[in-house]
Amino acid sequence: METPQPTEPVPDVNEVSRQTMVDDLLLISHESADAATLTTNSSQAQILTALADLSTAQKNAIGGVYTSGLPDAPTASASPSPTTTDSAPQDPTPASVIGKLSDSALRIRSALAVPTDADLARAYASLAISHMNSARSLAKKFDISFQVPSEFQSDAWAQPDFLDEQDIIDLVRAEDAAGYAFEVIAAMQNPDARDKALKAARLHRAFAADLAASAGIVGTHKDPRLVAYELPFTLTADQPLAPSKELKALAQELESSLARDYLSLIDSVDPESRMLLLDLAMGRGMLAADWGATLGEFPFLGDGESVSASDTAQD
């Protein structure tokens, strides 16, 4: 009877980061659902409703709204309000939903150094990629002009001294191998369909070359680049070209694999360098989506890696 009532625990930086993610996901979910109810186009309403459902699933996966269960505890807001302004609030639209997605992705990038738990940082980086993919997808389906913000196109890779030498060597090989594979993909396509693959090939080859040069391994025994790389095609004399479906699947996997590589390195760098890995993962992730890859709730996390309430929510 004389024991003092328990008090609300003070959230640590990991919990503060998690609650920020939850607030953003709630806002995106509500904005999408409200925009869906305001449109008279049923197919557009389904697209917005699907995004609301995705955001809700992501919110639940990272632990949902925090409630302590203590008597007289402050009630967590289930519907975060946007920043108040002098103007009247506007009805949610597909354009406003796109803005919320892009803003949240940028917030994740700017605060990626905050969590002390690198696994959480990697999950939030994955969430940023999901947001940007959803924003681009909505913009395309609703014919709204949108570009990935320039913040995700950092040039800090000119001095990759925040990575271990072996990690750099592995990335040089992976990027160069992807460039070679896209060259082969382009060669197996009709001339009028080659531009996309050739553009990807040049991007990966150039990045591998720049990364090798900045790391000082060009022309040394450490340079891992090969003349040719093995590809997973099964070709015969009767069918010397891989079918287009197989070429597309390889393109998706090449970009997805690189995105996973960059995200996987987040726990091996100092927190301030995490955003640079997100930039690369973002770029490769968007290319994977352009080739038709389905990104899912938390794109490019490692095999068997998941985000659950038991890992993130503060008890």
RODO-2510 file (C-alpha; in nm, 4 decimals, decimal comma):
residues 315
     n   res          X          Y          Z
     1     m     0,0000     0,0000     0,0000
     2     e     0,2907     0,2363     0,0708
     3     t     0,4780     0,1564    -0,2519
     4     p     0,4854     0,4630    -0,4786
     5     q     0,2931     0,4428    -0,8030
     6     p     0,5147     0,3523    -1,1011
     7     t     0,6055     0,6431    -1,3231
     8     e     0,6402     0,6756    -1,6974
     9     p     0,9860     0,5589    -1,8112
    10     v     1,2023     0,8140    -1,9880
    11     p     1,2480     0,7048    -2,3511
    12     d     1,6031     0,6525    -2,4690
    13     v     1,7262     0,7724    -2,8088
    14     n     1,6217     0,4474    -2,9759
    15     e     1,2667     0,4854    -2,8470
    16     v     1,2560     0,8535    -2,9450
    17     s     1,3576     0,7537    -3,2983
    18     r     1,0975     0,4782    -3,3051
    19     q     0,8195     0,7077    -3,1899
    20     t     0,9137     0,9577    -3,4610
    21     m     0,8839     0,6826    -3,7212
    22     v     0,5470     0,5790    -3,5793
    23     d     0,4192     0,9371    -3,5908
    24     d     0,5225     0,9705    -3,9552
    25     l     0,3606     0,6399    -4,0479
    26     l     0,0391     0,7379    -3,8730
    27     l     0,0338     1,0664    -4,0606
    28     i     0,0976     0,8976    -4,3958
    29     s    -0,1670     0,6342    -4,3257
    30     h    -0,4313     0,8897    -4,2301
    31     e    -0,3427     1,1232    -4,5161
    32     s    -0,3670     0,8358    -4,7657
    33     a    -0,6946     0,7036    -4,6226
    34     d    -0,8503     1,0511    -4,6191
    35     a    -0,7371     1,1198    -4,9751
    36     a    -0,8905     0,7875    -5,0793
    37     t    -1,2290     0,8852    -4,9367
    38     l    -1,2210     1,2187    -5,1192
    39     t    -1,1529     1,0834    -5,4672
    40     t    -1,4341     0,9724    -5,6967
    41     n    -1,2034     0,7467    -5,8968
    42     s    -1,2338     0,3946    -5,7558
    43     s    -0,9010     0,2696    -5,8925
    44     q    -0,7183     0,5696    -5,7461
    45     a    -0,8968     0,5160    -5,4158
    46     q    -0,7713     0,1549    -5,4107
    47     i    -0,4134     0,2724    -5,4670
    48     l    -0,4336     0,5192    -5,1794
    49     t    -0,6046     0,2669    -4,9522
    50     a    -0,3288     0,0149    -5,0252
    51     l    -0,0698     0,2741    -4,9222
    52     a    -0,2620     0,3432    -4,6006
    53     d    -0,2635    -0,0307    -4,5278
    54     l     0,1100    -0,0552    -4,6006
    55     s     0,1870     0,2323    -4,3631
    56     t    -0,0269     0,0728    -4,0926
    57     a     0,1544    -0,2591    -4,1349
    58     q     0,4917    -0,0844    -4,1132
    59     k     0,3799     0,1051    -3,8041
    60     n     0,2730    -0,2195    -3,6357
    61     a     0,5985    -0,3896    -3,7367
    62     i     0,8081    -0,1328    -3,5496
    63     g     0,5972    -0,1564    -3,2354
    64     g     0,3043     0,0782    -3,2918
    65     v     0,1964     0,3646    -3,0678
    66     y     0,3596     0,3448    -2,7251
    67     t     0,1261     0,2908    -2,4296
    68     s     0,2585     0,2095    -2,0823
    69     g    -0,0701     0,0908    -1,9349
    70     l    -0,0078     0,2978    -1,6236
    71     p    -0,3030     0,4770    -1,4646
    72     d    -0,3292     0,8431    -1,5618
    73     a    -0,0623     0,7927    -1,8275
    74     p    -0,0604     1,0496    -2,1061
    75     t    -0,2492     0,9236    -2,4085
    76     a    -0,0372     0,8816    -2,7176
    77     s    -0,1778     1,0585    -3,0180
    78     a    -0,3199     0,8161    -3,2728
    79     s    -0,3602     1,0910    -3,5290
    80     p    -0,0631     1,3266    -3,5363
    81     s    -0,1497     1,6758    -3,6469
    82     p     0,0520     1,8589    -3,9109
    83     t     0,2301     2,1770    -3,8162
    84     t    -0,0194     2,4577    -3,7750
    85     t    -0,0019     2,7553    -4,0091
    86     d    -0,1947     3,0734    -4,0633
    87     s    -0,3748     2,9208    -4,3612
    88     a    -0,6672     2,6824    -4,3331
    89     p    -0,5836     2,3115    -4,3569
    90     q    -0,6113     2,1688    -4,7064
    91     d    -0,7945     1,8505    -4,7982
    92     p    -0,5589     1,5535    -4,8443
    93     t    -0,4691     1,4837    -5,2058
    94     p    -0,2346     1,2401    -5,3828
    95     a     0,0142     1,5278    -5,4101
    96     s     0,0021     1,5917    -5,0348
    97     v     0,0509     1,2199    -4,9679
    98     i     0,3580     1,2233    -5,1919
    99     g     0,4882     1,5203    -4,9957
   100     k     0,4398     1,3404    -4,6640
   101     l     0,6275     1,0340    -4,7957
   102     s     0,9183     1,2409    -4,9257
   103     d     0,9390     1,4499    -4,6089
   104     s     0,9473     1,1386    -4,3905
   105     a     1,2241     0,9822    -4,6013
   106     l     1,4296     1,3006    -4,5652
   107     r     1,3671     1,3072    -4,1894
   108     i     1,4926     0,9501    -4,1628
   109     r     1,8061     1,0411    -4,3574
   110     s     1,8855     1,3441    -4,1429
   111     a     1,8317     1,1526    -3,8155
   112     l     1,9876     0,8207    -3,9141
   113     a     2,2821     0,8808    -3,6789
   114     v     2,0555     0,9088    -3,3740
   115     p     1,9751     0,5415    -3,2925
   116     t     2,2474     0,3655    -3,0967
   117     d     2,1138     0,0355    -3,2287
   118     a     2,2483    -0,0128    -3,5827
   119     d     1,9806    -0,2731    -3,6580
   120     l     1,7147    -0,0088    -3,5985
   121     a     1,9022     0,2397    -3,8147
   122     r     1,9119    -0,0148    -4,0951
   123     a     1,5388    -0,0808    -4,0587
   124     y     1,4629     0,2916    -4,0714
   125     a     1,6831     0,3307    -4,3794
   126     s     1,4814     0,0522    -4,5398
   127     l     1,1659     0,2406    -4,4442
   128     a     1,2973     0,5540    -4,6174
   129     i     1,3472     0,3525    -4,9364
   130     s     0,9913     0,2233    -4,9077
   131     h     0,8603     0,5794    -4,8680
   132     m     1,0490     0,7038    -5,1722
   133     n     0,9368     0,4091    -5,3817
   134     s     0,5751     0,4754    -5,2810
   135     a     0,6120     0,8455    -5,3631
   136     r     0,7514     0,7709    -5,7090
   137     s     0,4858     0,5080    -5,7723
   138     l     0,2039     0,7425    -5,6714
   139     a     0,3470     1,0232    -5,8832
   140     k     0,3573     0,7976    -6,1872
   141     k     0,0066     0,6594    -6,1377
   142     f    -0,1448     1,0035    -6,0728
   143     d     0,0653     1,1843    -6,3369
   144     i     0,2269     1,4153    -6,0804
   145     s     0,5744     1,5567    -6,1333
   146     f     0,8192     1,4228    -5,8724
   147     q     1,1929     1,3713    -5,8403
   148     v     1,3934     1,1983    -5,5692
   149     p     1,5290     1,4840    -5,3521
   150     s     1,8850     1,5865    -5,4254
   151     e     1,9855     1,5121    -5,0644
   152     f     1,9904     1,1437    -5,1585
   153     q     2,2545     1,2050    -5,4254
   154     s     2,5580     1,2771    -5,2113
   155     d     2,9049     1,2955    -5,3691
   156     a     3,0862     1,2085    -5,0455
   157     w     3,1851     0,8733    -5,1931
   158     a     3,4826     1,0444    -5,3509
   159     q     3,6597     0,9755    -5,0188
   160     p     3,5190     0,6449    -4,8855
   161     d     3,7517     0,6404    -4,5831
   162     f     3,4659     0,5510    -4,3511
   163     l     3,4653     0,1933    -4,4896
   164     d     3,7112    -0,0870    -4,4300
   165     e     3,9374    -0,1653    -4,7233
   166     q     3,7854    -0,5114    -4,7700
   167     d     3,4357    -0,3638    -4,7806
   168     i     3,5494    -0,1228    -5,0524
   169     i     3,7067    -0,4072    -5,2507
   170     d     3,3847    -0,6081    -5,2255
   171     l     3,1786    -0,3098    -5,3426
   172     v     3,4126    -0,2421    -5,6356
   173     r     3,3738    -0,5995    -5,7515
   174     a     2,9950    -0,6018    -5,7026
   175     e     2,9459    -0,2737    -5,8903
   176     d     3,1805    -0,3765    -6,1726
   177     a     3,0134    -0,7168    -6,2031
   178     a     2,6752    -0,5447    -6,2237
   179     g     2,8087    -0,3187    -6,4990
   180     y     2,9301    -0,6202    -6,6963
   181     a     2,5972    -0,7984    -6,6498
   182     f     2,4031    -0,4971    -6,7769
   183     e     2,6300    -0,4811    -7,0805
   184     v     2,5358    -0,8416    -7,1565
   185     i     2,1679    -0,7677    -7,0916
   186     a     2,1886    -0,4785    -7,3390
   187     a     2,3597    -0,6967    -7,5986
   188     m     2,0810    -0,9553    -7,5740
   189     q     1,8064    -0,6995    -7,6323
   190     n     1,6754    -0,5410    -7,9480
   191     p     1,8612    -0,2192    -8,0385
   192     d     1,5588    -0,0027    -7,9544
   193     a     1,5391    -0,1526    -7,6019
   194     r     1,9049    -0,1307    -7,5035
   195     d     1,9310     0,2242    -7,3727
   196     k     1,8059     0,1482    -7,0211
   197     a     2,0486    -0,1411    -6,9698
   198     l     2,3402     0,0512    -7,1242
   199     k     2,2734     0,3475    -6,8956
   200     a     2,2799     0,1149    -6,5937
   201     a     2,5991    -0,0503    -6,7201
   202     r     2,7769     0,2854    -6,7509
   203     l     2,6603     0,3915    -6,4055
   204     h     2,7900     0,0782    -6,2324
   205     r     3,1163     0,0598    -6,4268
   206     a     3,1908     0,4271    -6,3597
   207     f     3,1110     0,4005    -5,9906
   208     a     3,3314     0,0918    -5,9554
   209     a     3,6159     0,2764    -6,1302
   210     d     3,5762     0,5895    -5,9162
   211     l     3,5567     0,3867    -5,5959
   212     a     3,8675     0,1868    -5,6884
   213     a     4,0578     0,5048    -5,7740
   214     s     3,9595     0,6844    -5,4539
   215     a     4,0640     0,3781    -5,2516
   216     g     4,4014     0,3648    -5,4286
   217     i     4,3701     0,0042    -5,5468
   218     v     4,3723     0,0604    -5,9243
   219     g     4,6449    -0,1475    -6,0877
   220     t     4,7313    -0,3292    -5,7671
   221     h     4,6764    -0,6897    -5,6691
   222     k     4,3863    -0,5690    -5,4552
   223     d     4,1834    -0,4492    -5,7533
   224     p     3,9107    -0,7176    -5,7797
   225     r     3,7732    -0,6258    -6,1232
   226     l     3,7704    -0,9013    -6,3841
   227     v     3,7453    -0,9078    -6,7610
   228     a     3,4247    -1,1112    -6,7426
   229     y     3,1919    -1,2489    -6,4788
   230     e     2,9789    -1,5595    -6,4662
   231     l     2,6105    -1,4984    -6,5341
   232     p     2,3160    -1,7244    -6,4458
   233     f     2,1934    -1,7754    -6,8016
   234     t     2,1407    -2,1214    -6,9484
   235     l     2,2160    -2,0749    -7,3171
   236     t     2,2397    -2,3249    -7,6003
   237     a     2,3430    -2,3149    -7,9635
   238     d     1,9758    -2,3164    -8,0574
   239     q     1,8938    -2,0365    -7,8121
   240     p     2,1974    -1,8082    -7,7682
   241     l     1,9909    -1,5274    -7,6165
   242     a     1,8214    -1,5344    -7,2795
   243     p     1,4453    -1,4639    -7,2799
   244     s     1,3410    -1,1096    -7,1875
   245     k     1,1764    -1,2326    -6,8670
   246     e     1,5080    -1,3784    -6,7526
   247     l     1,6941    -1,0576    -6,8422
   248     k     1,4465    -0,8499    -6,6424
   249     a     1,4711    -1,0812    -6,3418
   250     l     1,8512    -1,0570    -6,3459
   251     a     1,8360    -0,6768    -6,3667
   252     q     1,6057    -0,6667    -6,0647
   253     e     1,8339    -0,8939    -5,8646
   254     l     2,1495    -0,7017    -5,9569
   255     e     2,0128    -0,3736    -5,8262
   256     s     1,8419    -0,5342    -5,5264
   257     s     2,1607    -0,7150    -5,4279
   258     l     2,3591    -0,3907    -5,4346
   259     a     2,0938    -0,2148    -5,2261
   260     r     2,1146    -0,4966    -4,9704
   261     d     2,4941    -0,4684    -4,9683
   262     y     2,4838    -0,0997    -4,8833
   263     l     2,2201    -0,1406    -4,6135
   264     s     2,4118    -0,4297    -4,4583
   265     l     2,7137    -0,2021    -4,4027
   266     i     2,5211     0,0442    -4,1855
   267     d     2,6193    -0,1437    -3,8683
   268     s     2,9896    -0,1330    -3,9589
   269     v     3,0343     0,2426    -4,0038
   270     d     3,0207     0,5344    -3,7640
   271     p     2,6668     0,6721    -3,7175
   272     e     2,7395     0,9955    -3,9050
   273     s     2,8234     0,7950    -4,2199
   274     r     2,5018     0,5919    -4,2258
   275     m     2,3247     0,8424    -4,4493
   276     l     2,5862     0,7911    -4,7212
   277     l     2,5047     0,4216    -4,7301
   278     l     2,1354     0,5072    -4,7406
   279     d     2,2008     0,7303    -5,0425
   280     l     2,3566     0,4421    -5,2344
   281     a     2,0938     0,1931    -5,1220
   282     m     1,8232     0,4424    -5,2206
   283     g     1,9647     0,4857    -5,5690
   284     r     2,0023     0,1129    -5,6322
   285     g     1,6622     0,0445    -5,4785
   286     m     1,4899     0,2887    -5,7118
   287     l     1,6657     0,1266    -6,0079
   288     a     1,5447    -0,2153    -5,8914
   289     a     1,1898    -0,0784    -5,8770
   290     d     1,2316     0,0665    -6,2277
   291     w     1,3063    -0,2864    -6,3499
   292     g     0,9860    -0,4091    -6,1852
   293     a     1,1097    -0,5353    -5,8483
   294     t     0,8516    -0,5503    -5,5679
   295     l     1,0099    -0,3877    -5,2645
   296     g     0,7769    -0,4975    -4,9826
   297     e     0,7294    -0,3481    -4,6347
   298     f     1,0982    -0,3214    -4,5449
   299     p     1,3005    -0,3396    -4,8658
   300     f     1,6475    -0,4920    -4,8800
   301     l     1,6840    -0,6075    -4,5225
   302     g     1,8894    -0,9244    -4,4979
   303     d     1,7456    -1,2721    -4,5422
   304     g     1,5410    -1,3641    -4,2379
   305     e     1,5875    -1,0174    -4,0886
   306     s     1,2702    -0,8614    -3,9580
   307     v     1,1500    -0,5727    -3,7469
   308     s     0,9209    -0,6619    -3,4627
   309     a     0,7589    -0,4904    -3,1704
   310     s     0,9636    -0,6978    -2,9264
   311     d     1,2818    -0,5572    -3,0803
   312     t     1,1811    -0,1946    -3,0886
   313     a     0,9002    -0,0903    -2,8584
   314     q     0,9887     0,0114    -2,5052
   315     d     0,8101    -0,2012    -2,2476
***
